[in-house]
Structure formats: C-alpha cells, structure tokens
Amino acid sequence: MSTDIGGVQVNGHFDEHFAGTVEQFARNFRNGADIGASFALSKDGEFLVDIWAGHLDGDKQQPWKEDTIVNVYSSTKTVSFLCALVLADRGLLDFDEPVATYWPEFAQSGKDKVLVWHLMNHASGLSGMDVPVTSEDMYDLEKMTSLLAAQKPWWKPGSATGYHALTQGYLIGEVVRRVTGKTLGKFMREDLAEPLGADFFIGVPESEFDRIGHLFVPPGTNENSLEVNSDPNSIAYRTFSNPAPVAEDSWTSGWKKAEIPAANGHGNARSLVRLQTPLACGGSAFGVDLISEKTARSVMLPRIDGHDLCLNVPLTFGLGFGLNRGPIPISPNENACYWGGWGGSSVLVDQDARVAMSFVMNNMFSGLLGDTRSFLIRQKAYEDLGR
C-alpha cells in the first residue's frame, strides 16, 4: 500500500490514529533530512505502524523497498542485550557473576572481579583498546576477544560508565559464545530472529547483500560525530580513536560479513520492533515466549548512573539499555528504555504502554544515539497513542 503524504509516497500500513506520526515521518523527506527510511511501532504485540519511503540512491532511481536492510550501528547493541537476557532467563548466565566464570582467560590483568553486568552497562573499563587495531582486525573475533581478555581496565570496573562503542559487542559476544558454543550472530538468528520472524543479521550472508542499502555519509560525519576530548590521554579520546571505524567501512563486504555485535547489525525498523516487542509485552509476542516477565522487568531496574566518561552526558543504565532518567525524557512513562546508533537509527521499548518502536534510515547525521528525526517522530507517536 502506498499513500501520498504531502507529496511523499509512504509505503506500508498504519492505523488511522497515527496520521500525525506518518506526517512527521514524511516531513523528514520534504525538508531533505531523509533519503530513505523506515519506521515501525507495535502495541500489545500488534503492528500499528509499519512504513517506509524514499530511495537508496541520491538520484532517486532505486526505491527503499519493504525488505531493504541497512547497517544500524549501535542499535545493534539492543539485540545483543536481548541475547544475554535470553541466556539469563534460561539459567545459563548470571549477570552478577564474574565474567571469568564463563570466560576464564578474561581474568587476566586484574579483571577477575569484573561482573557480567559491567559488560552490559559499559562499566568494565574496556571502552577502547591498548593495542592499535585496524578495520580488518575488527572483523576478526578471535583477535579482538584475545586482546580484550589480556587488557587491563582503564578505570575501576563498576565505578563508572564509559561508552564501549565497539568493544561491548565483542565482550558480550564472547560470553554468549562460551555459554552456547555459538557466535552471538548465529545464536541471535537461530534463537531470536527466526522464531520472531525478524529480518535482522549480525554478520550478513552474501546471499542477502543485494538488499543492503548503503549509508550516505555527508562530509564531516566521521569527524563531527565523535565529539571527544582533544586530550590524547583522555578516556574519551582513546576510546573513539582505537578502534576508529569510518562510516565508509559499512560499504565493504568485510564489514557486512563480520560479526561486530555492538555496531554492524543489519535490519530495518520492522525487524528491530519484531525483536524488541517481547521485551515490551512481558516477555512474549508473536506466539513466542522469549523471556519471563520477571526477566523483562529486570531491564528497568537501574544498575548504574552518572556522567559517562566517553559520551560526556549523564546516563542511567538498567541491563544494557539506557533508562528514561535523563534530562530529555524519551517517553512520558517511567518504565521505558532505549538506545540508538551512529547516524540516527533508534530503538525504544516502553513496558508501561506495551509499545516498541524503531526508526532506521540511510542518511547519516552526526549523532551517536539518535537525532531530531527520530525524536520528533517519537513525540508524534506518543501523541497518537493517546488518541
């Protein structure tokens, strides 16, 4: 179904009560903010909005299709968190246990008391790497996890958060591999995405490459998005300069095929909402009992808060997800959590409203955790939910 919204052809379907949401989605195209994008929202396990529009190229010859997928950067983290939650719910993982219980080599360099929840919440002190790594190194799981296992924390684990932009995925992923014998990407596909019908990959098979839309990287994106302290000895500078991917890496087959569970998930708004809807609905959705209600609720319990050492903003974390405690509310409801990706993608889960929503696009802005496009759509969505 295609609907003309003020000159923008919006495809998909939406409940009539969400006209304001769809208008805001279309406005982002009219004002030139978006080239191609998708937005989806579920409530009580039912999709009320599932829309997409725009193109994959600047010449507007290739349309964004229903099955288009793109790299969503750190929105990937929300899926990695789910993998860990599923294992905890099955009794295979304890967030309050030392990481070394599952990954003995991790105890090196004084990390024997680092807990699993420290990995989930950017509090392990391993936000960057001591040993210089290249883009190709980032595609090598064994190398990255071995380096992290040997490294000494940059601050006392559990005492503060410092955004683990890329390293978090390797850390959580290795725990998942030690527990299940599968890489996080494989576990996610078999135990989450396929049962839930979610078109999402961490490590895309070549057979799916034709569906991937390349990200548009405006001049200055790589430099402006990483607003770090200019002091080369600061934790922020060291974190974002090593590893230091550039957005153009996402165009390469090496990036697409690799498993970087903090940053190279490929999907669209619909697939992210299908994955997160169980978390919004007491653990179950689409006929799948993914986790218990108790485990779902545990995400909303604050584990750590304070001024993040890397992002330089105040943050409160539950289990992995950021909580609705910041200066700019993400939801009118208390029990809501979120995260977003470099360039503009975002995910929100609201357990009070039993809502999951996501925005995914191909035109990168400079923000690390979402931007005004998704913020304004989310505002309209909450207005429309109240109608």
Secondary structure as a PSIPRED ss2 file (coil, helix, strand):
# PSIPRED VFORMAT (PSIPRED V4.0)

   1 M C   1.000  0.000  0.000
   2 S E   0.000  0.000  1.000
   3 T E   0.000  0.000  1.000
   4 D E   0.000  0.000  1.000
   5 I E   0.000  0.000  1.000
   6 G C   1.000  0.000  0.000
   7 G C   1.000  0.000  0.000
   8 V E   0.000  0.000  1.000
   9 Q E   0.000  0.000  1.000
  10 V E   0.000  0.000  1.000
  11 N E   0.000  0.000  1.000
  12 G E   0.000  0.000  1.000
  13 H E   0.000  0.000  1.000
  14 F E   0.000  0.000  1.000
  15 D C   1.000  0.000  0.000
  16 E H   0.000  1.000  0.000
  17 H H   0.000  1.000  0.000
  18 F H   0.000  1.000  0.000
  19 A H   0.000  1.000  0.000
  20 G H   0.000  1.000  0.000
  21 T H   0.000  1.000  0.000
  22 V H   0.000  1.000  0.000
  23 E H   0.000  1.000  0.000
  24 Q H   0.000  1.000  0.000
  25 F H   0.000  1.000  0.000
  26 A H   0.000  1.000  0.000
  27 R H   0.000  1.000  0.000
  28 N H   0.000  1.000  0.000
  29 F H   0.000  1.000  0.000
  30 R H   0.000  1.000  0.000
  31 N C   1.000  0.000  0.000
  32 G C   1.000  0.000  0.000
  33 A C   1.000  0.000  0.000
  34 D C   1.000  0.000  0.000
  35 I C   1.000  0.000  0.000
  36 G E   0.000  0.000  1.000
  37 A E   0.000  0.000  1.000
  38 S E   0.000  0.000  1.000
  39 F E   0.000  0.000  1.000
  40 A E   0.000  0.000  1.000
  41 L E   0.000  0.000  1.000
  42 S E   0.000  0.000  1.000
  43 K E   0.000  0.000  1.000
  44 D C   1.000  0.000  0.000
  45 G C   1.000  0.000  0.000
  46 E E   0.000  0.000  1.000
  47 F E   0.000  0.000  1.000
  48 L E   0.000  0.000  1.000
  49 V E   0.000  0.000  1.000
  50 D E   0.000  0.000  1.000
  51 I E   0.000  0.000  1.000
  52 W E   0.000  0.000  1.000
  53 A E   0.000  0.000  1.000
  54 G E   0.000  0.000  1.000
  55 H E   0.000  0.000  1.000
  56 L C   1.000  0.000  0.000
  57 D C   1.000  0.000  0.000
  58 G C   1.000  0.000  0.000
  59 D C   1.000  0.000  0.000
  60 K C   1.000  0.000  0.000
  61 Q C   1.000  0.000  0.000
  62 Q C   1.000  0.000  0.000
  63 P E   0.000  0.000  1.000
  64 W C   1.000  0.000  0.000
  65 K C   1.000  0.000  0.000
  66 E C   1.000  0.000  0.000
  67 D C   1.000  0.000  0.000
  68 T C   1.000  0.000  0.000
  69 I E   0.000  0.000  1.000
  70 V E   0.000  0.000  1.000
  71 N E   0.000  0.000  1.000
  72 V C   1.000  0.000  0.000
  73 Y E   0.000  0.000  1.000
  74 S C   1.000  0.000  0.000
  75 S C   1.000  0.000  0.000
  76 T H   0.000  1.000  0.000
  77 K H   0.000  1.000  0.000
  78 T H   0.000  1.000  0.000
  79 V H   0.000  1.000  0.000
  80 S H   0.000  1.000  0.000
  81 F H   0.000  1.000  0.000
  82 L H   0.000  1.000  0.000
  83 C H   0.000  1.000  0.000
  84 A H   0.000  1.000  0.000
  85 L H   0.000  1.000  0.000
  86 V H   0.000  1.000  0.000
  87 L H   0.000  1.000  0.000
  88 A H   0.000  1.000  0.000
  89 D H   0.000  1.000  0.000
  90 R C   1.000  0.000  0.000
  91 G C   1.000  0.000  0.000
  92 L C   1.000  0.000  0.000
  93 L C   1.000  0.000  0.000
  94 D C   1.000  0.000  0.000
  95 F C   1.000  0.000  0.000
  96 D C   1.000  0.000  0.000
  97 E C   1.000  0.000  0.000
  98 P E   0.000  0.000  1.000
  99 V H   0.000  1.000  0.000
 100 A H   0.000  1.000  0.000
 101 T H   0.000  1.000  0.000
 102 Y C   1.000  0.000  0.000
 103 W C   1.000  0.000  0.000
 104 P H   0.000  1.000  0.000
 105 E H   0.000  1.000  0.000
 106 F H   0.000  1.000  0.000
 107 A H   0.000  1.000  0.000
 108 Q H   0.000  1.000  0.000
 109 S H   0.000  1.000  0.000
 110 G H   0.000  1.000  0.000
 111 K C   1.000  0.000  0.000
 112 D C   1.000  0.000  0.000
 113 K C   1.000  0.000  0.000
 114 V C   1.000  0.000  0.000
 115 L E   0.000  0.000  1.000
 116 V H   0.000  1.000  0.000
 117 W H   0.000  1.000  0.000
 118 H H   0.000  1.000  0.000
 119 L H   0.000  1.000  0.000
 120 M H   0.000  1.000  0.000
 121 N C   1.000  0.000  0.000
 122 H C   1.000  0.000  0.000
 123 A C   1.000  0.000  0.000
 124 S C   1.000  0.000  0.000
 125 G C   1.000  0.000  0.000
 126 L C   1.000  0.000  0.000
 127 S C   1.000  0.000  0.000
 128 G C   1.000  0.000  0.000
 129 M C   1.000  0.000  0.000
 130 D C   1.000  0.000  0.000
 131 V C   1.000  0.000  0.000
 132 P C   1.000  0.000  0.000
 133 V C   1.000  0.000  0.000
 134 T C   1.000  0.000  0.000
 135 S H   0.000  1.000  0.000
 136 E H   0.000  1.000  0.000
 137 D H   0.000  1.000  0.000
 138 M H   0.000  1.000  0.000
 139 Y C   1.000  0.000  0.000
 140 D C   1.000  0.000  0.000
 141 L H   0.000  1.000  0.000
 142 E H   0.000  1.000  0.000
 143 K H   0.000  1.000  0.000
 144 M H   0.000  1.000  0.000
 145 T H   0.000  1.000  0.000
 146 S H   0.000  1.000  0.000
 147 L H   0.000  1.000  0.000
 148 L H   0.000  1.000  0.000
 149 A H   0.000  1.000  0.000
 150 A H   0.000  1.000  0.000
 151 Q C   1.000  0.000  0.000
 152 K C   1.000  0.000  0.000
 153 P C   1.000  0.000  0.000
 154 W C   1.000  0.000  0.000
 155 W C   1.000  0.000  0.000
 156 K C   1.000  0.000  0.000
 157 P C   1.000  0.000  0.000
 158 G C   1.000  0.000  0.000
 159 S C   1.000  0.000  0.000
 160 A C   1.000  0.000  0.000
 161 T C   1.000  0.000  0.000
 162 G C   1.000  0.000  0.000
 163 Y C   1.000  0.000  0.000
 164 H C   1.000  0.000  0.000
 165 A C   1.000  0.000  0.000
 166 L C   1.000  0.000  0.000
 167 T H   0.000  1.000  0.000
 168 Q H   0.000  1.000  0.000
 169 G H   0.000  1.000  0.000
 170 Y H   0.000  1.000  0.000
 171 L H   0.000  1.000  0.000
 172 I H   0.000  1.000  0.000
 173 G H   0.000  1.000  0.000
 174 E H   0.000  1.000  0.000
 175 V H   0.000  1.000  0.000
 176 V H   0.000  1.000  0.000
 177 R H   0.000  1.000  0.000
 178 R H   0.000  1.000  0.000
 179 V H   0.000  1.000  0.000
 180 T H   0.000  1.000  0.000
 181 G C   1.000  0.000  0.000
 182 K C   1.000  0.000  0.000
 183 T C   1.000  0.000  0.000
 184 L H   0.000  1.000  0.000
 185 G H   0.000  1.000  0.000
 186 K H   0.000  1.000  0.000
 187 F H   0.000  1.000  0.000
 188 M H   0.000  1.000  0.000
 189 R H   0.000  1.000  0.000
 190 E H   0.000  1.000  0.000
 191 D H   0.000  1.000  0.000
 192 L H   0.000  1.000  0.000
 193 A H   0.000  1.000  0.000
 194 E H   0.000  1.000  0.000
 195 P H   0.000  1.000  0.000
 196 L H   0.000  1.000  0.000
 197 G C   1.000  0.000  0.000
 198 A C   1.000  0.000  0.000
 199 D C   1.000  0.000  0.000
 200 F C   1.000  0.000  0.000
 201 F E   0.000  0.000  1.000
 202 I E   0.000  0.000  1.000
 203 G C   1.000  0.000  0.000
 204 V C   1.000  0.000  0.000
 205 P C   1.000  0.000  0.000
 206 E H   0.000  1.000  0.000
 207 S H   0.000  1.000  0.000
 208 E H   0.000  1.000  0.000
 209 F H   0.000  1.000  0.000
 210 D H   0.000  1.000  0.000
 211 R H   0.000  1.000  0.000
 212 I E   0.000  0.000  1.000
 213 G C   1.000  0.000  0.000
 214 H C   1.000  0.000  0.000
 215 L C   1.000  0.000  0.000
 216 F E   0.000  0.000  1.000
 217 V C   1.000  0.000  0.000
 218 P C   1.000  0.000  0.000
 219 P C   1.000  0.000  0.000
 220 G C   1.000  0.000  0.000
 221 T H   0.000  1.000  0.000
 222 N H   0.000  1.000  0.000
 223 E H   0.000  1.000  0.000
 224 N H   0.000  1.000  0.000
 225 S C   1.000  0.000  0.000
 226 L C   1.000  0.000  0.000
 227 E C   1.000  0.000  0.000
 228 V C   1.000  0.000  0.000
 229 N C   1.000  0.000  0.000
 230 S C   1.000  0.000  0.000
 231 D C   1.000  0.000  0.000
 232 P C   1.000  0.000  0.000
 233 N C   1.000  0.000  0.000
 234 S C   1.000  0.000  0.000
 235 I H   0.000  1.000  0.000
 236 A H   0.000  1.000  0.000
 237 Y H   0.000  1.000  0.000
 238 R H   0.000  1.000  0.000
 239 T H   0.000  1.000  0.000
 240 F H   0.000  1.000  0.000
 241 S H   0.000  1.000  0.000
 242 N C   1.000  0.000  0.000
 243 P C   1.000  0.000  0.000
 244 A C   1.000  0.000  0.000
 245 P C   1.000  0.000  0.000
 246 V C   1.000  0.000  0.000
 247 A H   0.000  1.000  0.000
 248 E H   0.000  1.000  0.000
 249 D H   0.000  1.000  0.000
 250 S H   0.000  1.000  0.000
 251 W H   0.000  1.000  0.000
 252 T C   1.000  0.000  0.000
 253 S H   0.000  1.000  0.000
 254 G H   0.000  1.000  0.000
 255 W H   0.000  1.000  0.000
 256 K H   0.000  1.000  0.000
 257 K H   0.000  1.000  0.000
 258 A C   1.000  0.000  0.000
 259 E C   1.000  0.000  0.000
 260 I C   1.000  0.000  0.000
 261 P C   1.000  0.000  0.000
 262 A C   1.000  0.000  0.000
 263 A C   1.000  0.000  0.000
 264 N E   0.000  0.000  1.000
 265 G E   0.000  0.000  1.000
 266 H E   0.000  0.000  1.000
 267 G E   0.000  0.000  1.000
 268 N C   1.000  0.000  0.000
 269 A H   0.000  1.000  0.000
 270 R H   0.000  1.000  0.000
 271 S H   0.000  1.000  0.000
 272 L H   0.000  1.000  0.000
 273 V H   0.000  1.000  0.000
 274 R H   0.000  1.000  0.000
 275 L H   0.000  1.000  0.000
 276 Q H   0.000  1.000  0.000
 277 T H   0.000  1.000  0.000
 278 P H   0.000  1.000  0.000
 279 L H   0.000  1.000  0.000
 280 A H   0.000  1.000  0.000
 281 C C   1.000  0.000  0.000
 282 G C   1.000  0.000  0.000
 283 G C   1.000  0.000  0.000
 284 S E   0.000  0.000  1.000
 285 A E   0.000  0.000  1.000
 286 F C   1.000  0.000  0.000
 287 G C   1.000  0.000  0.000
 288 V E   0.000  0.000  1.000
 289 D E   0.000  0.000  1.000
 290 L C   1.000  0.000  0.000
 291 I C   1.000  0.000  0.000
 292 S C   1.000  0.000  0.000
 293 E H   0.000  1.000  0.000
 294 K H   0.000  1.000  0.000
 295 T H   0.000  1.000  0.000
 296 A H   0.000  1.000  0.000
 297 R H   0.000  1.000  0.000
 298 S H   0.000  1.000  0.000
 299 V C   1.000  0.000  0.000
 300 M C   1.000  0.000  0.000
 301 L C   1.000  0.000  0.000
 302 P C   1.000  0.000  0.000
 303 R C   1.000  0.000  0.000
 304 I E   0.000  0.000  1.000
 305 D E   0.000  0.000  1.000
 306 G E   0.000  0.000  1.000
 307 H E   0.000  0.000  1.000
 308 D C   1.000  0.000  0.000
 309 L C   1.000  0.000  0.000
 310 C C   1.000  0.000  0.000
 311 L C   1.000  0.000  0.000
 312 N C   1.000  0.000  0.000
 313 V C   1.000  0.000  0.000
 314 P E   0.000  0.000  1.000
 315 L E   0.000  0.000  1.000
 316 T E   0.000  0.000  1.000
 317 F E   0.000  0.000  1.000
 318 G C   1.000  0.000  0.000
 319 L C   1.000  0.000  0.000
 320 G C   1.000  0.000  0.000
 321 F C   1.000  0.000  0.000
 322 G E   0.000  0.000  1.000
 323 L E   0.000  0.000  1.000
 324 N C   1.000  0.000  0.000
 325 R C   1.000  0.000  0.000
 326 G C   1.000  0.000  0.000
 327 P C   1.000  0.000  0.000
 328 I C   1.000  0.000  0.000
 329 P C   1.000  0.000  0.000
 330 I C   1.000  0.000  0.000
 331 S C   1.000  0.000  0.000
 332 P C   1.000  0.000  0.000
 333 N C   1.000  0.000  0.000
 334 E C   1.000  0.000  0.000
 335 N C   1.000  0.000  0.000
 336 A E   0.000  0.000  1.000
 337 C E   0.000  0.000  1.000
 338 Y E   0.000  0.000  1.000
 339 W E   0.000  0.000  1.000
 340 G E   0.000  0.000  1.000
 341 G C   1.000  0.000  0.000
 342 W C   1.000  0.000  0.000
 343 G C   1.000  0.000  0.000
 344 G C   1.000  0.000  0.000
 345 S C   1.000  0.000  0.000
 346 S E   0.000  0.000  1.000
 347 V E   0.000  0.000  1.000
 348 L E   0.000  0.000  1.000
 349 V E   0.000  0.000  1.000
 350 D E   0.000  0.000  1.000
 351 Q C   1.000  0.000  0.000
 352 D C   1.000  0.000  0.000
 353 A C   1.000  0.000  0.000
 354 R C   1.000  0.000  0.000
 355 V E   0.000  0.000  1.000
 356 A E   0.000  0.000  1.000
 357 M E   0.000  0.000  1.000
 358 S E   0.000  0.000  1.000
 359 F E   0.000  0.000  1.000
 360 V E   0.000  0.000  1.000
 361 M E   0.000  0.000  1.000
 362 N C   1.000  0.000  0.000
 363 N E   0.000  0.000  1.000
 364 M C   1.000  0.000  0.000
 365 F C   1.000  0.000  0.000
 366 S C   1.000  0.000  0.000
 367 G C   1.000  0.000  0.000
 368 L C   1.000  0.000  0.000
 369 L C   1.000  0.000  0.000
 370 G C   1.000  0.000  0.000
 371 D C   1.000  0.000  0.000
 372 T H   0.000  1.000  0.000
 373 R H   0.000  1.000  0.000
 374 S H   0.000  1.000  0.000
 375 F H   0.000  1.000  0.000
 376 L H   0.000  1.000  0.000
 377 I H   0.000  1.000  0.000
 378 R H   0.000  1.000  0.000
 379 Q H   0.000  1.000  0.000
 380 K H   0.000  1.000  0.000
 381 A H   0.000  1.000  0.000
 382 Y H   0.000  1.000  0.000
 383 E H   0.000  1.000  0.000
 384 D H   0.000  1.000  0.000
 385 L H   0.000  1.000  0.000
 386 G C   1.000  0.000  0.000
 387 R C   1.000  0.000  0.000
